[in-house]
Amino acid sequence: MKRNWEALVLKAMGGRDFQLTVLSTESIDGHYQRLLLDGGGLLETCGVHPTMWIRLWFDNDGRAHQRAYTLVDPDPTTGRFTLEFAIHDGCAARWATAAEVGDTISATVQGSAFELPDPAPEHLYLVGDAASLPAVNSLLDAGADIPAAVWLEYAHEGEKALALRARAHHDVTWVPRRDEGQHLVDTVCAAVPTTGAGHYWVACEAATTRGITRHLRKTLGVDKDRLTSLGYWKAA
Ligand SMILES: Cc1cc2nc3c(=O)[nH]c(=O)nc-3n(C[C@H](O)[C@H](O)[C@H](O)COP(=O)(O)OP(=O)(O)OC[C@H]3O[C@@H](n4cnc5c(N)ncnc54)[C@H](O)[C@@H]3O)c2cc1C
């Protein structure tokens, strides 16, 4: 498969390339595909952080198709990590469903950076969905002692199939995807406290993410350094 202009730009920006190998594959109720991968030196070279994501290069009828996925339980001692693919009708999701032990895929590491604030925030506010559930889990693990409010949007019941790593002091609300995501925007904006020194992390569909981020920044006046937000996918 030919690489496209994106690959050249990423290389120029310091992107590092690796070849991943599928070690095992497991369907989670048909709604997620969980792959265990050998990172080909990725973890040893790049280190790890909560919410860390990589760019995978899929072959879409001979054209390069780059999509981001989140490392789950990266283990630098073995060089292995898991990826959890939410299943929908897309090239990346189809590849994951069909992947077999021994298959390989190219990955580029460029752009992922995140640290929980130090000192730790007094509260976390996390907003995600099926695509960002692996990242939400990594935050719940990393900030295990920090009280958190978590809103998770789901398009159908099957999207709850992946275990959420919530503890007793994590307050979780599942929100059905309605009105093209506006229901999540309204729910979160109505529930999030108007004062306090928490840290906000928002990653769901692009327009939904923008709607929530706008409220946090413009209405509540949350500073940039207390907010991380990124659209994880785009509704067609
Ligand atoms: C930093 C980052 C980390 C991510 N980590 C993960 C992860 O760990 N696991 C994961 O599953 N996803 C993750 N995503 C989201 C994933 O990259 C997108 O869902 C991507 O669009 C999937 O590519 P595709 O080729 O399957 O579908 P595309 O070709 O992008 O889209 C095909 C069709 O599917 C729809 N679609 C795409 N994604 C979704 C979705 N999530 N839900 C419903 N419909 C969708 C599109 O609207 C379109 O109609 C991450 C995204 C980012 C930015």
The ligand as a MOL file (V3000), in Angstrom:
LIG
                    3D

  0  0  0     0  0            999 V3000
M  V30 BEGIN CTAB
M  V30 COUNTS 53 58 0 0 0
M  V30 BEGIN ATOM
M  V30 1 C -7.1030 10.0690 19.5290 0
M  V30 2 C -8.1290 9.0490 19.0890 0
M  V30 3 C -8.1710 7.7900 19.6780 0
M  V30 4 C -9.1470 6.8560 19.3030 0
M  V30 5 N -9.1760 5.6320 19.9050 0
M  V30 6 C -10.1190 4.7310 19.5570 0
M  V30 7 C -10.1850 3.4340 20.1750 0
M  V30 8 O -9.3410 3.0650 20.9980 0
M  V30 9 N -11.1990 2.5980 19.7950 0
M  V30 10 C -12.1280 2.9600 18.8580 0
M  V30 11 O -13.0350 2.1590 18.5570 0
M  V30 12 N -12.0800 4.1550 18.2380 0
M  V30 13 C -11.0980 5.0430 18.5570 0
M  V30 14 N -11.0320 6.2540 17.9350 0
M  V30 15 C -12.0490 6.5600 16.9180 0
M  V30 16 C -11.6970 5.9760 15.5400 0
M  V30 17 O -10.4380 6.4760 15.1100 0
M  V30 18 C -12.8160 6.4280 14.5580 0
M  V30 19 O -14.0290 5.8450 14.9510 0
M  V30 20 C -12.5170 6.1310 13.1070 0
M  V30 21 O -13.3090 6.9800 12.3360 0
M  V30 22 C -12.7860 4.6870 12.7060 0
M  V30 23 O -12.3690 4.5340 11.3640 0
M  V30 24 P -13.1170 3.6180 10.2980 0
M  V30 25 O -12.1810 3.4800 9.1500 0
M  V30 26 O -13.5930 2.3580 10.9530 0
M  V30 27 O -14.3940 4.4420 9.8850 0
M  V30 28 P -14.4710 5.7700 8.9690 0
M  V30 29 O -14.0070 5.5000 7.5940 0
M  V30 30 O -13.7810 6.8970 9.6940 0
M  V30 31 O -16.0390 6.0450 8.9630 0
M  V30 32 C -16.9420 5.1610 8.2910 0
M  V30 33 C -18.3590 5.3990 8.7920 0
M  V30 34 O -18.4400 4.9870 10.1560 0
M  V30 35 C -18.8630 6.0540 10.9890 0
M  V30 36 N -18.0940 5.9570 12.2370 0
M  V30 37 C -16.7460 6.0880 12.4040 0
M  V30 38 N -16.4140 5.9160 13.6830 0
M  V30 39 C -17.5650 5.6760 14.3530 0
M  V30 40 C -17.8680 5.4070 15.7170 0
M  V30 41 N -16.9140 5.3500 16.6590 0
M  V30 42 N -19.1540 5.1900 16.0520 0
M  V30 43 C -20.1390 5.2300 15.1250 0
M  V30 44 N -19.9250 5.4620 13.8020 0
M  V30 45 C -18.6440 5.6840 13.4290 0
M  V30 46 C -18.5810 7.3460 10.2130 0
M  V30 47 O -19.4970 8.3880 10.5540 0
M  V30 48 C -18.7850 6.8770 8.7740 0
M  V30 49 O -20.1690 6.9140 8.4470 0
M  V30 50 C -10.0770 7.1970 18.2950 0
M  V30 51 C -10.0050 8.4670 17.6820 0
M  V30 52 C -9.0630 9.3780 18.0900 0
M  V30 53 C -9.0230 10.7430 17.4260 0
M  V30 END ATOM
M  V30 BEGIN BOND
M  V30 1 1 1 2
M  V30 2 1 2 3
M  V30 3 2 2 52
M  V30 4 2 3 4
M  V30 5 1 4 5
M  V30 6 1 4 50
M  V30 7 2 5 6
M  V30 8 1 6 7
M  V30 9 1 6 13
M  V30 10 2 7 8
M  V30 11 1 7 9
M  V30 12 1 9 10
M  V30 13 2 10 11
M  V30 14 1 10 12
M  V30 15 2 12 13
M  V30 16 1 13 14
M  V30 17 1 14 15
M  V30 18 1 14 50
M  V30 19 1 15 16
M  V30 20 1 16 17
M  V30 21 1 16 18
M  V30 22 1 18 19
M  V30 23 1 18 20
M  V30 24 1 20 21
M  V30 25 1 20 22
M  V30 26 1 22 23
M  V30 27 1 23 24
M  V30 28 2 24 25
M  V30 29 1 24 26
M  V30 30 1 24 27
M  V30 31 1 27 28
M  V30 32 2 28 29
M  V30 33 1 28 30
M  V30 34 1 28 31
M  V30 35 1 31 32
M  V30 36 1 32 33
M  V30 37 1 33 34
M  V30 38 1 33 48
M  V30 39 1 34 35
M  V30 40 1 35 36
M  V30 41 1 35 46
M  V30 42 1 36 37
M  V30 43 1 36 45
M  V30 44 2 37 38
M  V30 45 1 38 39
M  V30 46 1 39 40
M  V30 47 2 39 45
M  V30 48 1 40 41
M  V30 49 2 40 42
M  V30 50 1 42 43
M  V30 51 2 43 44
M  V30 52 1 44 45
M  V30 53 1 46 47
M  V30 54 1 46 48
M  V30 55 1 48 49
M  V30 56 2 50 51
M  V30 57 1 51 52
M  V30 58 1 52 53
M  V30 END BOND
M  V30 END CTAB
M  END
